[in-house]
Amino acid sequence: MRNYDVLIIGTGVAGLFAALNLSSDKQILIATKGTLEDNDSFLAQGGICVQRDEMDFEPFLEDTLRAGHYENNEAAVATMINQSQEIIDDLIDLGVAFDKKGAGFSYTKEGAHSRARILHCKDMTGKEINSKLIARVKELKNVSIFENSTLVDLLVAGDRCHGAVLRDQAGKLSNVYAQSTLLATGGIGGLFSKTTNFAHLTGDAIAIALKHGIRVKDLDYVQIHPTSLYTGRSGRAFLMSESLRGEGAILVGKDGQRFADELLPRDLLTKAIYTQMEKDRLPYVRMLLKGHVEGSIAGRFPGIHAHCLQEGYDLVEDYIPVVPAQHYFMGGIAVDLNSKTSLANLYAAGETSCNGVHGKNRLASNSLLESLVFSKRAAQAIDESFQCALPYPFPEPDARSIEAGLKEANRKLLEETGSEEEAHAK
């Protein structure tokens, strides 16, 4: 029997940052479905938002609400903004190296932002943050890490969670007991035929929450990113960061003319792109940086530049074919401002959770910030309410029963998210 104080499922920024903010006397297990780096936080290109000064609170709030079609939980938005500078200070203390401009930080602007407030690390912000968090977590003597370990059920008795059932790479099932459990399993991109997400991110925790009657919210709020690199091949789509357009890149149709404001909210720009694709009778539109982005394009976007070269396009010189792709999930397991779910001792943070901060459409570069703010609050809430109790005596997991339960839970998730047709097409 494995027994821990805290079980964390997921190694994106939400899971890792929670571990770093829990008190060092807690025995923690972090489990992840793939390897430590197989998460969408690692793929994040654009950057992380921060409230730049006192005058920026109201504009930042309004930008987030407007992008979310005013369906946001305003208290959650205010909490995120108010803690944004604290989070940036934490990241700097952990060794994250944000790009500088002169003596200060370099800020960029993206779609639906009224001013430049996005910090970045070239075009690999998520990789920089996640890598530094992984390095710091590995230094913790109270943390164990299981890779290639899949969440297949929660241990639920009465009105509380007692841990989870995990399946290892060999297919063995194990009960893992914990006083508190944090779900940070990411999004649902793997349910779609074209997504910027890792294929193994299939909303496992959300499906299991549906199985146990744990409250969920806004499961049909799925965000399509306007610009991924068009290749005509199947498999994960390569994201063409919104920061490209934030720095001035334009979108043109077959006739070479611009057809939309490139800094519209993501859902509105996606609609404009689909309209132009239909008009042009092409499976893509084109993006152009040359003559529109100042400074060194290859220096500012080295990762994107290198990938485009591998695909036969020069980001500095060429028109780049781009197409919308599923990118983010605004719904998820319903949580409060401390990331508590409707089940005692169970928390959720990051893309798998829904506190309402994003409303119906996420504002660009709010994802890393939201994950970090509310995973830190989850860790603080776990520490404050921690009570040691004997593990509830669950029977050994039965593979047949687990698989049947997962199949039904996944069916419900596909229906709720509206992704069933896409998932079947995949």
C-alpha positions in Angstrom: 0.0 0.0 0.0 1.3 3.4 -1.0 0.4 6.3 1.3 1.3 9.9 0.9 0.3 13.3 2.4 -0.4 14.8 -1.1 -0.9 13.2 -4.5 -0.4 15.4 -7.5 -1.4 14.2 -11.0 0.3 16.1 -13.7 3.7 17.8 -14.3 2.7 20.9 -16.2 3.3 24.2 -14.4 0.2 23.7 -12.2 1.3 20.4 -10.7 5.0 21.4 -10.3 4.3 24.8 -8.8 1.9 23.3 -6.3 4.6 20.9 -5.1 7.1 23.8 -4.7 4.6 25.7 -2.6 3.5 22.9 -0.3 5.3 22.8 3.1 8.4 20.6 3.2 7.1 18.3 5.9 4.5 16.8 3.4 5.3 13.6 1.6 4.3 14.2 -2.0 3.9 11.9 -5.0 3.7 13.5 -8.4 2.4 11.2 -11.2 2.3 11.9 -14.9 0.8 10.1 -17.9 3.9 10.6 -20.0 7.4 11.9 -19.2 8.0 15.0 -17.1 8.2 17.2 -20.2 5.1 15.7 -22.0 2.7 18.5 -21.1 1.2 21.5 -22.8 2.9 24.0 -20.4 6.2 22.9 -22.0 4.8 23.8 -25.5 3.6 27.4 -24.5 5.3 29.9 -26.8 3.9 33.3 -26.4 4.4 34.3 -22.8 2.8 35.1 -19.4 0.7 38.1 -18.6 1.5 40.4 -15.7 -0.2 43.6 -14.3 2.5 46.1 -15.2 1.5 48.9 -12.7 -1.4 50.1 -10.6 -3.0 51.8 -13.6 -3.1 48.5 -15.5 -5.5 46.6 -13.2 -8.7 47.9 -14.8 -7.5 47.6 -18.4 -6.2 44.0 -17.7 -9.5 43.1 -16.1 -11.5 44.6 -19.0 -9.4 42.9 -21.6 -9.9 39.5 -19.9 -13.6 40.0 -19.5 -14.1 41.2 -23.0 -12.2 38.3 -24.5 -14.3 36.0 -22.4 -17.6 37.5 -23.6 -18.2 38.7 -20.0 -19.0 35.2 -18.9 -16.0 35.2 -16.6 -16.0 34.9 -12.8 -14.8 38.5 -12.1 -13.6 37.6 -8.6 -11.3 34.9 -10.2 -10.0 37.4 -12.8 -9.3 40.0 -10.1 -7.5 37.4 -7.9 -5.3 36.3 -10.9 -4.4 39.9 -11.8 -3.7 40.9 -8.2 -1.3 38.0 -7.7 0.4 38.3 -11.1 3.4 40.3 -10.0 3.9 37.9 -7.0 4.0 35.0 -9.4 6.6 36.7 -11.7 8.8 37.4 -8.6 8.5 33.7 -7.6 9.5 32.6 -11.1 12.5 34.9 -11.2 13.6 33.5 -7.7 13.3 30.0 -9.2 15.7 31.0 -12.0 13.4 31.9 -14.9 15.1 34.3 -17.3 12.6 36.6 -18.9 13.8 38.6 -22.0 15.0 42.1 -21.2 14.9 45.4 -23.1 17.6 47.7 -21.8 17.5 47.7 -18.0 13.9 46.4 -17.8 11.8 43.6 -19.1 10.7 43.2 -22.7 6.9 43.2 -23.0 4.9 42.1 -26.0 1.3 42.5 -27.0 -1.1 39.8 -28.3 -4.7 39.5 -29.5 -7.4 41.4 -27.5 -4.8 43.1 -25.2 -5.1 46.9 -25.0 -1.4 47.2 -24.1 1.9 45.2 -24.0 1.9 43.3 -20.7 3.2 39.9 -21.7 6.6 38.7 -20.5 8.4 36.1 -22.6 11.5 34.0 -23.0 12.0 34.3 -26.8 9.3 32.0 -28.2 9.8 29.2 -25.7 8.4 30.7 -22.5 6.6 27.5 -21.4 9.8 25.5 -21.9 11.8 27.9 -19.8 9.4 28.0 -16.9 8.6 24.3 -16.9 12.2 23.3 -17.1 13.1 25.5 -14.1 10.2 24.1 -12.1 11.2 20.5 -12.9 14.8 21.3 -11.8 13.6 22.8 -8.5 11.2 19.9 -7.8 13.9 17.3 -8.4 15.8 19.0 -5.6 13.0 18.3 -3.1 13.7 15.4 -0.8 10.0 15.0 0.1 8.9 14.5 -3.5 8.7 11.2 -5.4 7.9 11.2 -9.2 6.2 8.5 -11.2 6.4 8.9 -15.0 4.3 6.9 -17.5 1.6 6.5 -14.8 -2.0 7.1 -15.8 -4.9 8.2 -13.6 -7.7 5.7 -14.1 -9.9 6.4 -11.1 -10.3 8.2 -7.8 -10.6 6.6 -4.4 -13.9 8.0 -3.2 -15.8 7.1 -0.1 -18.6 9.1 1.3 -18.0 12.7 0.7 -14.2 12.7 0.4 -11.4 11.7 -1.8 -8.8 9.3 -0.4 -6.4 9.2 -3.3 -6.4 7.6 -6.8 -6.0 4.4 -8.8 -2.9 4.6 -11.1 -1.9 2.3 -14.0 1.8 2.0 -14.7 3.5 1.4 -18.0 3.2 -2.4 -17.6 -0.5 -2.1 -17.1 -0.4 -2.8 -13.3 -3.1 -1.1 -11.2 -2.3 0.3 -7.8 -4.3 2.2 -5.1 -2.4 5.3 -4.0 -3.7 6.8 -0.8 -3.3 10.5 0.0 -4.7 12.9 2.5 -5.2 15.5 -0.3 -5.2 15.0 -4.1 -4.6 17.7 -6.7 -5.6 17.0 -10.3 -3.5 19.0 -12.8 -3.9 16.7 -15.9 -4.2 19.4 -18.6 -6.8 19.7 -21.4 -8.7 17.7 -23.9 -6.9 18.2 -27.2 -6.3 14.5 -27.7 -10.1 14.2 -28.4 -9.7 16.3 -31.5 -8.4 15.4 -35.0 -6.4 18.7 -35.2 -4.9 20.1 -32.0 -1.8 21.9 -30.7 -1.9 19.7 -27.6 -0.1 16.4 -26.9 -2.3 13.5 -28.1 -2.3 11.8 -24.7 -4.1 14.8 -23.1 -7.6 13.4 -23.3 -9.4 14.9 -20.3 -9.0 11.8 -18.1 -9.6 13.6 -14.8 -12.7 15.4 -16.1 -14.2 12.1 -17.3 -13.5 10.5 -13.9 -15.1 13.5 -12.2 -18.2 13.0 -14.3 -18.2 9.3 -13.2 -18.2 10.3 -9.5 -20.7 13.2 -9.8 -18.0 15.8 -8.9 -19.2 19.2 -10.1 -18.0 20.3 -13.6 -18.5 23.5 -15.5 -18.7 24.8 -19.1 -17.6 21.6 -20.8 -18.5 22.9 -24.2 -16.2 25.9 -24.0 -13.4 24.8 -26.3 -11.0 27.3 -27.8 -9.7 27.1 -31.3 -6.4 28.9 -31.9 -6.4 30.9 -35.1 -2.9 30.0 -36.3 -1.2 26.7 -36.5 1.2 25.7 -39.3 -0.6 24.0 -42.1 1.2 20.9 -43.4 -1.7 18.7 -44.7 -0.4 15.9 -42.4 -2.2 14.3 -39.4 -0.8 14.5 -35.9 -0.2 17.4 -33.5 -0.3 20.8 -35.1 2.6 23.2 -34.6 1.4 26.4 -33.0 2.3 29.7 -34.7 2.3 31.8 -31.6 0.0 34.8 -31.2 3.0 36.8 -30.3 3.9 36.7 -34.0 0.8 38.8 -34.7 1.4 40.8 -31.6 4.8 41.9 -33.0 3.1 42.9 -36.3 2.7 39.8 -38.5 -0.3 40.1 -40.9 -2.7 37.5 -42.4 -3.6 37.6 -46.1 -5.9 35.7 -48.4 -5.1 34.2 -51.8 -5.3 37.7 -53.3 -2.5 38.9 -51.0 -4.8 41.3 -49.1 -5.4 41.5 -45.4 -8.9 40.4 -44.4 -9.1 40.9 -40.6 -7.6 42.7 -37.6 -4.9 40.2 -36.6 -5.4 41.1 -32.9 -9.0 40.2 -32.6 -10.0 37.8 -29.8 -9.1 34.3 -30.8 -12.6 33.1 -31.5 -13.5 36.1 -33.7 -10.2 35.8 -35.7 -10.7 32.1 -36.1 -14.2 32.8 -37.6 -12.7 35.3 -40.0 -10.0 32.9 -41.1 -12.5 30.1 -41.8 -14.6 32.6 -43.8 -11.5 33.6 -45.9 -10.5 29.9 -46.4 -14.0 29.2 -47.8 -13.8 32.3 -50.0 -10.4 31.2 -51.3 -11.3 27.5 -51.5 -8.0 26.8 -49.8 -7.3 24.8 -46.5 -5.2 27.7 -45.1 -4.5 31.4 -45.2 -1.1 33.0 -45.2 1.0 34.8 -42.6 3.7 37.3 -43.5 6.3 38.8 -41.1 8.7 40.4 -43.6 8.2 44.2 -43.6 5.8 44.1 -40.6 7.9 42.8 -37.7 10.7 45.0 -36.5 14.1 43.7 -35.4 15.5 40.2 -35.9 12.7 37.8 -36.6 15.0 34.7 -36.2 16.4 36.2 -33.0 12.9 36.9 -31.5 11.3 33.6 -32.6 14.2 31.1 -32.9 12.1 28.0 -32.1 9.3 28.9 -34.6 11.9 29.9 -37.2 13.8 26.6 -36.9 10.6 24.5 -37.1 9.4 26.4 -40.2 12.8 25.8 -41.9 12.3 22.1 -41.3 9.0 22.3 -43.1 10.5 24.2 -46.0 9.5 27.8 -45.1 11.6 30.7 -44.1 9.8 32.7 -41.4 12.0 35.7 -42.3 11.2 35.8 -46.0 8.2 33.6 -46.9 4.4 33.6 -46.6 3.6 30.9 -44.1 0.4 28.8 -44.5 -1.6 28.8 -41.3 -4.9 27.2 -40.2 -7.0 27.1 -37.0 -6.6 24.1 -34.6 -8.0 23.1 -31.2 -5.8 24.7 -28.6 -7.4 25.2 -25.1 -10.2 24.2 -22.8 -12.0 26.8 -20.7 -14.3 24.3 -19.0 -13.4 21.6 -16.5 -13.7 20.5 -13.0 -15.5 23.3 -11.1 -13.3 24.8 -8.3 -13.4 27.8 -6.0 -10.7 30.4 -5.7 -8.6 28.0 -3.7 -8.9 25.3 -6.3 -11.2 23.2 -4.1 -13.6 20.9 -5.9 -17.1 19.8 -4.7 -15.4 16.6 -3.2 -13.6 17.0 0.1 -9.8 16.7 0.0 -9.8 16.9 -3.8 -8.4 19.9 -5.6 -7.9 20.8 -9.3 -5.7 23.4 -11.0 -4.6 24.4 -14.5 -6.5 23.6 -17.7 -8.3 20.6 -16.1 -10.1 22.9 -13.7 -12.6 25.7 -14.2 -12.9 28.6 -11.8 -14.4 30.8 -14.5 -11.4 33.1 -14.9 -11.4 32.7 -18.8 -15.1 32.9 -19.4 -16.1 31.6 -22.8 -12.8 32.5 -24.5 -9.4 32.7 -23.0 -7.3 35.9 -23.4 -3.9 35.2 -24.9 -1.1 34.4 -22.4 -3.4 34.1 -19.4 -3.0 30.3 -19.2 0.4 30.1 -17.6 -0.5 32.8 -15.2 -3.9 31.3 -14.2 -2.3 27.9 -13.6 0.5 29.3 -11.4 -1.8 31.6 -9.4 -4.4 29.0 -8.6 -2.0 26.0 -8.0 -0.1 28.1 -5.5 -3.5 28.9 -3.8 -4.3 25.2 -3.9 -1.0 24.4 -2.1 -1.7 27.0 0.5 -5.2 25.7 1.1 -4.0 22.1 1.4 -1.4 23.2 4.0 -4.0 25.2 6.0 -6.6 22.5 6.1 -4.4 19.4 6.3 -5.6 16.7 8.7 -4.0 13.3 8.9 -6.4 10.3 8.8 -6.1 6.6 8.3 -6.6 5.4 4.7 -10.0 4.1 3.9 -9.8 0.3 3.2 -10.4 0.1 -0.5 -10.3 -3.3 -2.3 -7.5 -3.9 -4.8 -8.5 -2.3 -8.2 -10.2 -4.7 -10.6 -9.1 -4.1 -14.2 -12.4 -5.1 -15.8 -14.4 -2.8 -13.6 -11.9 0.1 -14.1 -12.0 -0.2 -17.9 -15.8 -0.4 -18.0 -16.1 2.7 -15.8 -13.5 4.6 -17.9 -15.3 3.7 -21.1 -18.6 5.1 -19.8 -16.9 8.2 -18.3 -15.1 9.0 -21.6 -18.4 8.6 -23.5 -20.0 11.2 -21.2 -17.1 13.5 -21.7 -17.3 13.3 -25.5 -20.9 14.1 -25.3 -20.5 17.1 -22.9 -17.6 18.7 -24.8 -19.2 18.3 -28.2 -16.0 16.7 -29.5 -17.4 13.2 -30.2 -17.5 13.7 -34.0 -14.0 15.0 -34.1 -12.7 12.3 -31.8 -14.2 9.6 -34.0 -12.7 11.3 -37.1 -9.3 11.0 -35.5 
